[in-house]
Amino acid sequence: MPPGQPAPPNAGQRVDNPVGAWRWGWALRAARAKGRCARRDIARAVHCSKKEMDEVEATLEDRGEILVESQAAKSGPPAKVWVVQS
């Protein structure tokens, strides 16, 4: 935000997006089908970008639907694994 300009009314707050809410449902449905699966597999099934996937993951984790674990990889960064809570 440039200095001197007021912040938008919802700055710093997560806002539920009803348009993108279907992605949360699809992602959760795909995760429940396996119980424990890689975030990468969910992203492929739901067809969404990394940014959208980050938002979906944060929302589902905040709601207590999933637990996100890191799994060591042979090379590169650790893989994220979703474990369904309910």
mmCIF file as gemmi writes it, N, C-alpha and C atoms, coordinates in Angstrom:
data_model
loop_
_atom_site.group_PDB
_atom_site.id
_atom_site.type_symbol
_atom_site.label_atom_id
_atom_site.label_alt_id
_atom_site.label_comp_id
_atom_site.label_asym_id
_atom_site.label_entity_id
_atom_site.label_seq_id
_atom_site.pdbx_PDB_ins_code
_atom_site.Cartn_x
_atom_site.Cartn_y
_atom_site.Cartn_z
_atom_site.occupancy
_atom_site.B_iso_or_equiv
_atom_site.pdbx_formal_charge
_atom_site.auth_seq_id
_atom_site.auth_asym_id
_atom_site.pdbx_PDB_model_num
ATOM 1 N N . MET Axp A 1 ? 0.849 -1.166 0 1 0 ? 1 A 1
ATOM 2 C CA . MET Axp A 1 ? 0 0 0 1 0 ? 1 A 1
ATOM 3 C C . MET Axp A 1 ? 0.899 1.235 0 1 0 ? 1 A 1
ATOM 4 N N . PRO Axp A 2 ? 0.701 2.156 -0.943 1 0 ? 2 A 1
ATOM 5 C CA . PRO Axp A 2 ? 1.51 3.371 -0.978 1 0 ? 2 A 1
ATOM 6 C C . PRO Axp A 2 ? 1.27 4.215 0.281 1 0 ? 2 A 1
ATOM 7 N N . PRO Axp A 3 ? 2.31 4.899 0.763 1 0 ? 3 A 1
ATOM 8 C CA . PRO Axp A 3 ? 2.129 5.729 1.953 1 0 ? 3 A 1
ATOM 9 C C . PRO Axp A 3 ? 1.145 6.863 1.691 1 0 ? 3 A 1
ATOM 10 N N . GLY Axp A 4 ? 0.378 7.155 2.716 1 0 ? 4 A 1
ATOM 11 C CA . GLY Axp A 4 ? -0.578 8.248 2.605 1 0 ? 4 A 1
ATOM 12 C C . GLY Axp A 4 ? -1.952 7.841 2.105 1 0 ? 4 A 1
ATOM 13 N N . GLN Axp A 5 ? -2.1 6.608 1.622 1 0 ? 5 A 1
ATOM 14 C CA . GLN Axp A 5 ? -3.41 6.157 1.155 1 0 ? 5 A 1
ATOM 15 C C . GLN Axp A 5 ? -4.057 5.289 2.224 1 0 ? 5 A 1
ATOM 16 N N . PRO Axp A 6 ? -5.352 5.452 2.437 1 0 ? 6 A 1
ATOM 17 C CA . PRO Axp A 6 ? -6.022 4.638 3.46 1 0 ? 6 A 1
ATOM 18 C C . PRO Axp A 6 ? -6.131 3.175 3.013 1 0 ? 6 A 1
ATOM 19 N N . ALA Axp A 7 ? -6.088 2.299 3.997 1 0 ? 7 A 1
ATOM 20 C CA . ALA Axp A 7 ? -6.218 0.861 3.716 1 0 ? 7 A 1
ATOM 21 C C . ALA Axp A 7 ? -7.663 0.529 3.391 1 0 ? 7 A 1
ATOM 22 N N . PRO Axp A 8 ? -7.911 -0.479 2.559 1 0 ? 8 A 1
ATOM 23 C CA . PRO Axp A 8 ? -9.284 -0.883 2.289 1 0 ? 8 A 1
ATOM 24 C C . PRO Axp A 8 ? -9.932 -1.386 3.586 1 0 ? 8 A 1
ATOM 25 N N . PRO Axp A 9 ? -11.268 -1.387 3.658 1 0 ? 9 A 1
ATOM 26 C CA . PRO Axp A 9 ? -11.952 -1.744 4.9 1 0 ? 9 A 1
ATOM 27 C C . PRO Axp A 9 ? -11.651 -3.157 5.396 1 0 ? 9 A 1
ATOM 28 N N . ASN Axp A 10 ? -11.333 -4.097 4.517 1 0 ? 10 A 1
ATOM 29 C CA . ASN Axp A 10 ? -11.083 -5.474 4.951 1 0 ? 10 A 1
ATOM 30 C C . ASN Axp A 10 ? -9.598 -5.832 4.881 1 0 ? 10 A 1
ATOM 31 N N . ALA Axp A 11 ? -8.714 -4.859 4.974 1 0 ? 11 A 1
ATOM 32 C CA . ALA Axp A 11 ? -7.275 -5.107 4.873 1 0 ? 11 A 1
ATOM 33 C C . ALA Axp A 11 ? -6.818 -6.01 6.007 1 0 ? 11 A 1
ATOM 34 N N . GLY Axp A 12 ? -6.067 -7.041 5.651 1 0 ? 12 A 1
ATOM 35 C CA . GLY Axp A 12 ? -5.526 -7.951 6.651 1 0 ? 12 A 1
ATOM 36 C C . GLY Axp A 12 ? -6.497 -9.002 7.137 1 0 ? 12 A 1
ATOM 37 N N . GLN Axp A 13 ? -7.68 -9.063 6.573 1 0 ? 13 A 1
ATOM 38 C CA . GLN Axp A 13 ? -8.675 -10.046 6.988 1 0 ? 13 A 1
ATOM 39 C C . GLN Axp A 13 ? -8.97 -10.987 5.828 1 0 ? 13 A 1
ATOM 40 N N . ARG Axp A 14 ? -9.15 -12.263 6.146 1 0 ? 14 A 1
ATOM 41 C CA . ARG Axp A 14 ? -9.536 -13.226 5.125 1 0 ? 14 A 1
ATOM 42 C C . ARG Axp A 14 ? -11.03 -13.058 4.865 1 0 ? 14 A 1
ATOM 43 N N . VAL Axp A 15 ? -11.387 -12.961 3.614 1 0 ? 15 A 1
ATOM 44 C CA . VAL Axp A 15 ? -12.781 -12.808 3.23 1 0 ? 15 A 1
ATOM 45 C C . VAL Axp A 15 ? -13.19 -14.047 2.447 1 0 ? 15 A 1
ATOM 46 N N . ASP Axp A 16 ? -14.269 -14.685 2.874 1 0 ? 16 A 1
ATOM 47 C CA . ASP Axp A 16 ? -14.755 -15.855 2.14 1 0 ? 16 A 1
ATOM 48 C C . ASP Axp A 16 ? -15.282 -15.403 0.799 1 0 ? 16 A 1
ATOM 49 N N . ASN Axp A 17 ? -14.822 -16.037 -0.244 1 0 ? 17 A 1
ATOM 50 C CA . ASN Axp A 17 ? -15.209 -15.702 -1.605 1 0 ? 17 A 1
ATOM 51 C C . ASN Axp A 17 ? -16.236 -16.722 -2.082 1 0 ? 17 A 1
ATOM 52 N N . PRO Axp A 18 ? -17.517 -16.342 -2.179 1 0 ? 18 A 1
ATOM 53 C CA . PRO Axp A 18 ? -18.521 -17.316 -2.594 1 0 ? 18 A 1
ATOM 54 C C . PRO Axp A 18 ? -18.296 -17.852 -4.003 1 0 ? 18 A 1
ATOM 55 N N . VAL Axp A 19 ? -17.641 -17.074 -4.854 1 0 ? 19 A 1
ATOM 56 C CA . VAL Axp A 19 ? -17.37 -17.533 -6.213 1 0 ? 19 A 1
ATOM 57 C C . VAL Axp A 19 ? -16.358 -18.671 -6.176 1 0 ? 19 A 1
ATOM 58 N N . GLY Axp A 20 ? -15.329 -18.576 -5.324 1 0 ? 20 A 1
ATOM 59 C CA . GLY Axp A 20 ? -14.301 -19.6 -5.23 1 0 ? 20 A 1
ATOM 60 C C . GLY Axp A 20 ? -14.619 -20.701 -4.238 1 0 ? 20 A 1
ATOM 61 N N . ALA Axp A 21 ? -15.764 -20.618 -3.571 1 0 ? 21 A 1
ATOM 62 C CA . ALA Axp A 21 ? -16.106 -21.602 -2.545 1 0 ? 21 A 1
ATOM 63 C C . ALA Axp A 21 ? -16.239 -23.006 -3.122 1 0 ? 21 A 1
ATOM 64 N N . TRP Axp A 22 ? -16.622 -23.134 -4.367 1 0 ? 22 A 1
ATOM 65 C CA . TRP Axp A 22 ? -16.762 -24.463 -4.965 1 0 ? 22 A 1
ATOM 66 C C . TRP Axp A 22 ? -15.415 -25.176 -5.019 1 0 ? 22 A 1
ATOM 67 N N . ARG Axp A 23 ? -14.309 -24.41 -5.141 1 0 ? 23 A 1
ATOM 68 C CA . ARG Axp A 23 ? -12.989 -25.035 -5.152 1 0 ? 23 A 1
ATOM 69 C C . ARG Axp A 23 ? -12.683 -25.702 -3.817 1 0 ? 23 A 1
ATOM 70 N N . TRP Axp A 24 ? -13.107 -25.081 -2.712 1 0 ? 24 A 1
ATOM 71 C CA . TRP Axp A 24 ? -12.885 -25.675 -1.396 1 0 ? 24 A 1
ATOM 72 C C . TRP Axp A 24 ? -13.618 -27 -1.303 1 0 ? 24 A 1
ATOM 73 N N . GLY Axp A 25 ? -14.852 -27.001 -1.801 1 0 ? 25 A 1
ATOM 74 C CA . GLY Axp A 25 ? -15.646 -28.226 -1.767 1 0 ? 25 A 1
ATOM 75 C C . GLY Axp A 25 ? -15.023 -29.331 -2.605 1 0 ? 25 A 1
ATOM 76 N N . TRP Axp A 26 ? -14.58 -28.995 -3.784 1 0 ? 26 A 1
ATOM 77 C CA . TRP Axp A 26 ? -13.954 -29.996 -4.655 1 0 ? 26 A 1
ATOM 78 C C . TRP Axp A 26 ? -12.664 -30.51 -4.051 1 0 ? 26 A 1
ATOM 79 N N . ALA Axp A 27 ? -11.857 -29.592 -3.503 1 0 ? 27 A 1
ATOM 80 C CA . ALA Axp A 27 ? -10.58 -29.988 -2.904 1 0 ? 27 A 1
ATOM 81 C C . ALA Axp A 27 ? -10.82 -30.903 -1.703 1 0 ? 27 A 1
ATOM 82 N N . LEU Axp A 28 ? -11.794 -30.554 -0.88 1 0 ? 28 A 1
ATOM 83 C CA . LEU Axp A 28 ? -12.095 -31.371 0.293 1 0 ? 28 A 1
ATOM 84 C C . LEU Axp A 28 ? -12.652 -32.729 -0.112 1 0 ? 28 A 1
ATOM 85 N N . ARG Axp A 29 ? -13.48 -32.758 -1.131 1 0 ? 29 A 1
ATOM 86 C CA . ARG Axp A 29 ? -14.034 -34.023 -1.624 1 0 ? 29 A 1
ATOM 87 C C . ARG Axp A 29 ? -12.921 -34.926 -2.169 1 0 ? 29 A 1
ATOM 88 N N . ALA Axp A 30 ? -11.98 -34.327 -2.898 1 0 ? 30 A 1
ATOM 89 C CA . ALA Axp A 30 ? -10.858 -35.106 -3.439 1 0 ? 30 A 1
ATOM 90 C C . ALA Axp A 30 ? -9.979 -35.63 -2.314 1 0 ? 30 A 1
ATOM 91 N N . ALA Axp A 31 ? -9.757 -34.832 -1.278 1 0 ? 31 A 1
ATOM 92 C CA . ALA Axp A 31 ? -8.927 -35.263 -0.147 1 0 ? 31 A 1
ATOM 93 C C . ALA Axp A 31 ? -9.624 -36.356 0.653 1 0 ? 31 A 1
ATOM 94 N N . ARG Axp A 32 ? -10.925 -36.236 0.854 1 0 ? 32 A 1
ATOM 95 C CA . ARG Axp A 32 ? -11.677 -37.254 1.61 1 0 ? 32 A 1
ATOM 96 C C . ARG Axp A 32 ? -11.698 -38.595 0.893 1 0 ? 32 A 1
ATOM 97 N N . ALA Axp A 33 ? -11.63 -38.563 -0.43 1 0 ? 33 A 1
ATOM 98 C CA . ALA Axp A 33 ? -11.65 -39.812 -1.191 1 0 ? 33 A 1
ATOM 99 C C . ALA Axp A 33 ? -10.446 -40.685 -0.844 1 0 ? 33 A 1
ATOM 100 N N . LYS Axp A 34 ? -9.311 -40.059 -0.55 1 0 ? 34 A 1
ATOM 101 C CA . LYS Axp A 34 ? -8.103 -40.815 -0.222 1 0 ? 34 A 1
ATOM 102 C C . LYS Axp A 34 ? -7.784 -40.798 1.267 1 0 ? 34 A 1
ATOM 103 N N . GLY Axp A 35 ? -8.242 -39.777 1.989 1 0 ? 35 A 1
ATOM 104 C CA . GLY Axp A 35 ? -7.945 -39.661 3.406 1 0 ? 35 A 1
ATOM 105 C C . GLY Axp A 35 ? -6.635 -38.95 3.679 1 0 ? 35 A 1
ATOM 106 N N . ARG Axp A 36 ? -5.619 -39.29 2.939 1 0 ? 36 A 1
ATOM 107 C CA . ARG Axp A 36 ? -4.301 -38.657 3.053 1 0 ? 36 A 1
ATOM 108 C C . ARG Axp A 36 ? -3.724 -38.601 1.644 1 0 ? 36 A 1
ATOM 109 N N . CYS Axp A 37 ? -3.439 -37.403 1.167 1 0 ? 37 A 1
ATOM 110 C CA . CYS Axp A 37 ? -2.921 -37.298 -0.195 1 0 ? 37 A 1
ATOM 111 C C . CYS Axp A 37 ? -2.076 -36.04 -0.347 1 0 ? 37 A 1
ATOM 112 N N . ALA Axp A 38 ? -1.273 -36.033 -1.37 1 0 ? 38 A 1
ATOM 113 C CA . ALA Axp A 38 ? -0.385 -34.905 -1.645 1 0 ? 38 A 1
ATOM 114 C C . ALA Axp A 38 ? -1.189 -33.716 -2.167 1 0 ? 38 A 1
ATOM 115 N N . ARG Axp A 39 ? -0.784 -32.542 -1.729 1 0 ? 39 A 1
ATOM 116 C CA . ARG Axp A 39 ? -1.434 -31.311 -2.181 1 0 ? 39 A 1
ATOM 117 C C . ARG Axp A 39 ? -1.354 -31.197 -3.699 1 0 ? 39 A 1
ATOM 118 N N . ARG Axp A 40 ? -0.265 -31.661 -4.271 1 0 ? 40 A 1
ATOM 119 C CA . ARG Axp A 40 ? -0.074 -31.599 -5.725 1 0 ? 40 A 1
ATOM 120 C C . ARG Axp A 40 ? -1.172 -32.387 -6.457 1 0 ? 40 A 1
ATOM 121 N N . ASP Axp A 41 ? -1.531 -33.55 -5.925 1 0 ? 41 A 1
ATOM 122 C CA . ASP Axp A 41 ? -2.59 -34.357 -6.537 1 0 ? 41 A 1
ATOM 123 C C . ASP Axp A 41 ? -3.938 -33.642 -6.471 1 0 ? 41 A 1
ATOM 124 N N . ILE Axp A 42 ? -4.201 -32.974 -5.356 1 0 ? 42 A 1
ATOM 125 C CA . ILE Axp A 42 ? -5.458 -32.223 -5.215 1 0 ? 42 A 1
ATOM 126 C C . ILE Axp A 42 ? -5.484 -31.071 -6.216 1 0 ? 42 A 1
ATOM 127 N N . ALA Axp A 43 ? -4.363 -30.365 -6.351 1 0 ? 43 A 1
ATOM 128 C CA . ALA Axp A 43 ? -4.298 -29.236 -7.283 1 0 ? 43 A 1
ATOM 129 C C . ALA Axp A 43 ? -4.569 -29.684 -8.716 1 0 ? 43 A 1
ATOM 130 N N . ARG Axp A 44 ? -4.052 -30.851 -9.074 1 0 ? 44 A 1
ATOM 131 C CA . ARG Axp A 44 ? -4.319 -31.384 -10.42 1 0 ? 44 A 1
ATOM 132 C C . ARG Axp A 44 ? -5.789 -31.711 -10.598 1 0 ? 44 A 1
ATOM 133 N N . ALA Axp A 45 ? -6.404 -32.3 -9.579 1 0 ? 45 A 1
ATOM 134 C CA . ALA Axp A 45 ? -7.816 -32.692 -9.677 1 0 ? 45 A 1
ATOM 135 C C . ALA Axp A 45 ? -8.739 -31.476 -9.743 1 0 ? 45 A 1
ATOM 136 N N . VAL Axp A 46 ? -8.398 -30.435 -9.006 1 0 ? 46 A 1
ATOM 137 C CA . VAL Axp A 46 ? -9.258 -29.249 -8.925 1 0 ? 46 A 1
ATOM 138 C C . VAL Axp A 46 ? -8.947 -28.231 -10.026 1 0 ? 46 A 1
ATOM 139 N N . HIS Axp A 47 ? -7.774 -28.343 -10.662 1 0 ? 47 A 1
ATOM 140 C CA . HIS Axp A 47 ? -7.355 -27.431 -11.737 1 0 ? 47 A 1
ATOM 141 C C . HIS Axp A 47 ? -7.281 -25.989 -11.248 1 0 ? 47 A 1
ATOM 142 N N . CYS Axp A 48 ? -6.414 -25.732 -10.27 1 0 ? 48 A 1
ATOM 143 C CA . CYS Axp A 48 ? -6.269 -24.356 -9.817 1 0 ? 48 A 1
ATOM 144 C C . CYS Axp A 48 ? -4.793 -23.991 -9.664 1 0 ? 48 A 1
ATOM 145 N N . SER Axp A 49 ? -4.543 -22.7 -9.642 1 0 ? 49 A 1
ATOM 146 C CA . SER Axp A 49 ? -3.179 -22.184 -9.57 1 0 ? 49 A 1
ATOM 147 C C . SER Axp A 49 ? -2.626 -22.318 -8.152 1 0 ? 49 A 1
ATOM 148 N N . LYS Axp A 50 ? -1.334 -22.046 -8.019 1 0 ? 50 A 1
ATOM 149 C CA . LYS Axp A 50 ? -0.687 -22.136 -6.71 1 0 ? 50 A 1
ATOM 150 C C . LYS Axp A 50 ? -1.31 -21.128 -5.747 1 0 ? 50 A 1
ATOM 151 N N . LYS Axp A 51 ? -1.581 -19.925 -6.22 1 0 ? 51 A 1
ATOM 152 C CA . LYS Axp A 51 ? -2.169 -18.887 -5.366 1 0 ? 51 A 1
ATOM 153 C C . LYS Axp A 51 ? -3.535 -19.327 -4.846 1 0 ? 51 A 1
ATOM 154 N N . GLU Axp A 52 ? -4.367 -19.845 -5.746 1 0 ? 52 A 1
ATOM 155 C CA . GLU Axp A 52 ? -5.688 -20.325 -5.331 1 0 ? 52 A 1
ATOM 156 C C . GLU Axp A 52 ? -5.56 -21.507 -4.378 1 0 ? 52 A 1
ATOM 157 N N . MET Axp A 53 ? -4.609 -22.384 -4.651 1 0 ? 53 A 1
ATOM 158 C CA . MET Axp A 53 ? -4.407 -23.548 -3.796 1 0 ? 53 A 1
ATOM 159 C C . MET Axp A 53 ? -3.949 -23.135 -2.404 1 0 ? 53 A 1
ATOM 160 N N . ASP Axp A 54 ? -3.114 -22.104 -2.318 1 0 ? 54 A 1
ATOM 161 C CA . ASP Axp A 54 ? -2.687 -21.583 -1.017 1 0 ? 54 A 1
ATOM 162 C C . ASP Axp A 54 ? -3.892 -21.087 -0.217 1 0 ? 54 A 1
ATOM 163 N N . GLU Axp A 55 ? -4.807 -20.382 -0.889 1 0 ? 55 A 1
ATOM 164 C CA . GLU Axp A 55 ? -6.001 -19.869 -0.22 1 0 ? 55 A 1
ATOM 165 C C . GLU Axp A 55 ? -6.921 -21.007 0.229 1 0 ? 55 A 1
ATOM 166 N N . VAL Axp A 56 ? -7.104 -21.993 -0.632 1 0 ? 56 A 1
ATOM 167 C CA . VAL Axp A 56 ? -7.941 -23.145 -0.293 1 0 ? 56 A 1
ATOM 168 C C . VAL Axp A 56 ? -7.343 -23.892 0.898 1 0 ? 56 A 1
ATOM 169 N N . GLU Axp A 57 ? -6.036 -24.123 0.849 1 0 ? 57 A 1
ATOM 170 C CA . GLU Axp A 57 ? -5.36 -24.845 1.936 1 0 ? 57 A 1
ATOM 171 C C . GLU Axp A 57 ? -5.492 -24.092 3.263 1 0 ? 57 A 1
ATOM 172 N N . ALA Axp A 58 ? -5.256 -22.781 3.234 1 0 ? 58 A 1
ATOM 173 C CA . ALA Axp A 58 ? -5.356 -21.972 4.457 1 0 ? 58 A 1
ATOM 174 C C . ALA Axp A 58 ? -6.772 -21.992 5.017 1 0 ? 58 A 1
ATOM 175 N N . THR Axp A 59 ? -7.762 -21.896 4.145 1 0 ? 59 A 1
ATOM 176 C CA . THR Axp A 59 ? -9.156 -21.899 4.585 1 0 ? 59 A 1
ATOM 177 C C . THR Axp A 59 ? -9.534 -23.237 5.207 1 0 ? 59 A 1
ATOM 178 N N . LEU Axp A 60 ? -9.214 -24.33 4.531 1 0 ? 60 A 1
ATOM 179 C CA . LEU Axp A 60 ? -9.569 -25.654 5.056 1 0 ? 60 A 1
ATOM 180 C C . LEU Axp A 60 ? -8.822 -25.97 6.349 1 0 ? 60 A 1
ATOM 181 N N . GLU Axp A 61 ? -7.594 -25.497 6.453 1 0 ? 61 A 1
ATOM 182 C CA . GLU Axp A 61 ? -6.827 -25.721 7.68 1 0 ? 61 A 1
ATOM 183 C C . GLU Axp A 61 ? -7.405 -24.897 8.833 1 0 ? 61 A 1
ATOM 184 N N . ASP Axp A 62 ? -7.789 -23.65 8.559 1 0 ? 62 A 1
ATOM 185 C CA . ASP Axp A 62 ? -8.412 -22.801 9.585 1 0 ? 62 A 1
ATOM 186 C C . ASP Axp A 62 ? -9.729 -23.388 10.075 1 0 ? 62 A 1
ATOM 187 N N . ARG Axp A 63 ? -10.477 -23.982 9.183 1 0 ? 63 A 1
ATOM 188 C CA . ARG Axp A 63 ? -11.772 -24.576 9.546 1 0 ? 63 A 1
ATOM 189 C C . ARG Axp A 63 ? -11.636 -25.93 10.227 1 0 ? 63 A 1
ATOM 190 N N . GLY Axp A 64 ? -10.424 -26.458 10.278 1 0 ? 64 A 1
ATOM 191 C CA . GLY Axp A 64 ? -10.193 -27.734 10.946 1 0 ? 64 A 1
ATOM 192 C C . GLY Axp A 64 ? -10.556 -28.942 10.106 1 0 ? 64 A 1
ATOM 193 N N . GLU Axp A 65 ? -10.723 -28.761 8.813 1 0 ? 65 A 1
ATOM 194 C CA . GLU Axp A 65 ? -11.084 -29.859 7.923 1 0 ? 65 A 1
ATOM 195 C C . GLU Axp A 65 ? -9.881 -30.734 7.574 1 0 ? 65 A 1
ATOM 196 N N . ILE Axp A 66 ? -8.697 -30.082 7.459 1 0 ? 66 A 1
ATOM 197 C CA . ILE Axp A 66 ? -7.486 -30.822 7.083 1 0 ? 66 A 1
ATOM 198 C C . ILE Axp A 66 ? -6.339 -30.457 8.015 1 0 ? 66 A 1
ATOM 199 N N . LEU Axp A 67 ? -5.342 -31.316 8.038 1 0 ? 67 A 1
ATOM 200 C CA . LEU Axp A 67 ? -4.078 -31.065 8.714 1 0 ? 67 A 1
ATOM 201 C C . LEU Axp A 67 ? -3.007 -31.152 7.633 1 0 ? 67 A 1
ATOM 202 N N . VAL Axp A 68 ? -2.116 -30.165 7.576 1 0 ? 68 A 1
ATOM 203 C CA . VAL Axp A 68 ? -1.084 -30.135 6.54 1 0 ? 68 A 1
ATOM 204 C C . VAL Axp A 68 ? 0.238 -30.596 7.158 1 0 ? 68 A 1
ATOM 205 N N . GLU Axp A 69 ? 0.834 -31.62 6.547 1 0 ? 69 A 1
ATOM 206 C CA . GLU Axp A 69 ? 2.113 -32.153 6.999 1 0 ? 69 A 1
ATOM 207 C C . GLU Axp A 69 ? 3.143 -31.98 5.892 1 0 ? 69 A 1
ATOM 208 N N . SER Axp A 70 ? 4.401 -31.913 6.28 1 0 ? 70 A 1
ATOM 209 C CA . SER Axp A 70 ? 5.496 -31.863 5.307 1 0 ? 70 A 1
ATOM 210 C C . SER Axp A 70 ? 6.129 -33.242 5.226 1 0 ? 70 A 1
ATOM 211 N N . GLN Axp A 71 ? 6.397 -33.683 4.021 1 0 ? 71 A 1
ATOM 212 C CA . GLN Axp A 71 ? 7.001 -34.993 3.797 1 0 ? 71 A 1
ATOM 213 C C . GLN Axp A 71 ? 8.297 -34.787 3.031 1 0 ? 71 A 1
ATOM 214 N N . ALA Axp A 72 ? 9.388 -35.331 3.56 1 0 ? 72 A 1
ATOM 215 C CA . ALA Axp A 72 ? 10.691 -35.154 2.927 1 0 ? 72 A 1
ATOM 216 C C . ALA Axp A 72 ? 10.687 -35.751 1.521 1 0 ? 72 A 1
ATOM 217 N N . ALA Axp A 73 ? 11.324 -35.033 0.617 1 0 ? 73 A 1
ATOM 218 C CA . ALA Axp A 73 ? 11.439 -35.486 -0.766 1 0 ? 73 A 1
ATOM 219 C C . ALA Axp A 73 ? 12.888 -35.869 -1.047 1 0 ? 73 A 1
ATOM 220 N N . LYS Axp A 74 ? 13.107 -36.663 -2.102 1 0 ? 74 A 1
ATOM 221 C CA . LYS Axp A 74 ? 14.471 -37.049 -2.477 1 0 ? 74 A 1
ATOM 222 C C . LYS Axp A 74 ? 15.287 -35.834 -2.881 1 0 ? 74 A 1
ATOM 223 N N . SER Axp A 75 ? 14.649 -34.905 -3.551 1 0 ? 75 A 1
ATOM 224 C CA . SER Axp A 75 ? 15.317 -33.662 -3.924 1 0 ? 75 A 1
ATOM 225 C C . SER Axp A 75 ? 14.276 -32.553 -3.963 1 0 ? 75 A 1
ATOM 226 N N . GLY Axp A 76 ? 14.724 -31.338 -3.793 1 0 ? 76 A 1
ATOM 227 C CA . GLY Axp A 76 ? 13.82 -30.21 -3.816 1 0 ? 76 A 1
ATOM 228 C C . GLY Axp A 76 ? 13.162 -29.977 -2.469 1 0 ? 76 A 1
ATOM 229 N N . PRO Axp A 77 ? 12.174 -29.086 -2.446 1 0 ? 77 A 1
ATOM 230 C CA . PRO Axp A 77 ? 11.508 -28.767 -1.186 1 0 ? 77 A 1
ATOM 231 C C . PRO Axp A 77 ? 10.627 -29.924 -0.713 1 0 ? 77 A 1
ATOM 232 N N . PRO Axp A 78 ? 10.331 -29.978 0.579 1 0 ? 78 A 1
ATOM 233 C CA . PRO Axp A 78 ? 9.463 -31.042 1.077 1 0 ? 78 A 1
ATOM 234 C C . PRO Axp A 78 ? 8.045 -30.917 0.497 1 0 ? 78 A 1
ATOM 235 N N . ALA Axp A 79 ? 7.428 -32.062 0.28 1 0 ? 79 A 1
ATOM 236 C CA . ALA Axp A 79 ? 6.072 -32.078 -0.274 1 0 ? 79 A 1
ATOM 237 C C . ALA Axp A 79 ? 5.058 -31.854 0.841 1 0 ? 79 A 1
ATOM 238 N N . LYS Axp A 80 ? 3.968 -31.164 0.527 1 0 ? 80 A 1
ATOM 239 C CA . LYS Axp A 80 ? 2.886 -30.964 1.486 1 0 ? 80 A 1
ATOM 240 C C . LYS Axp A 80 ? 1.877 -32.085 1.306 1 0 ? 80 A 1
ATOM 241 N N . VAL Axp A 81 ? 1.447 -32.649 2.429 1 0 ? 81 A 1
ATOM 242 C CA . VAL Axp A 81 ? 0.467 -33.731 2.419 1 0 ? 81 A 1
ATOM 243 C C . VAL Axp A 81 ? -0.729 -33.284 3.248 1 0 ? 81 A 1
ATOM 244 N N . TRP Axp A 82 ? -1.919 -33.481 2.702 1 0 ? 82 A 1
ATOM 245 C CA . TRP Axp A 82 ? -3.149 -33.148 3.422 1 0 ? 82 A 1
ATOM 246 C C . TRP Axp A 82 ? -3.672 -34.418 4.091 1 0 ? 82 A 1
ATOM 247 N N . VAL Axp A 83 ? -4.022 -34.279 5.367 1 0 ? 83 A 1
ATOM 248 C CA . VAL Axp A 83 ? -4.653 -35.375 6.113 1 0 ? 83 A 1
ATOM 249 C C . VAL Axp A 83 ? -6.029 -34.876 6.53 1 0 ? 83 A 1
ATOM 250 N N . VAL Axp A 84 ? -7.07 -35.602 6.136 1 0 ? 84 A 1
ATOM 251 C CA . VAL Axp A 84 ? -8.436 -35.19 6.42 1 0 ? 84 A 1
ATOM 252 C C . VAL Axp A 84 ? -8.748 -35.46 7.889 1 0 ? 84 A 1
ATOM 253 N N . GLN Axp A 85 ? -9.31 -34.455 8.571 1 0 ? 85 A 1
ATOM 254 C CA . GLN Axp A 85 ? -9.592 -34.542 10.004 1 0 ? 85 A 1
ATOM 255 C C . GLN Axp A 85 ? -10.955 -35.166 10.305 1 0 ? 85 A 1
ATOM 256 N N . SER Axp A 86 ? -11.968 -34.834 9.527 1 0 ? 86 A 1
ATOM 257 C CA . SER Axp A 86 ? -13.311 -35.319 9.868 1 0 ? 86 A 1
ATOM 258 C C . SER Axp A 86 ? -13.745 -36.485 9.059 1 0 ? 86 A 1
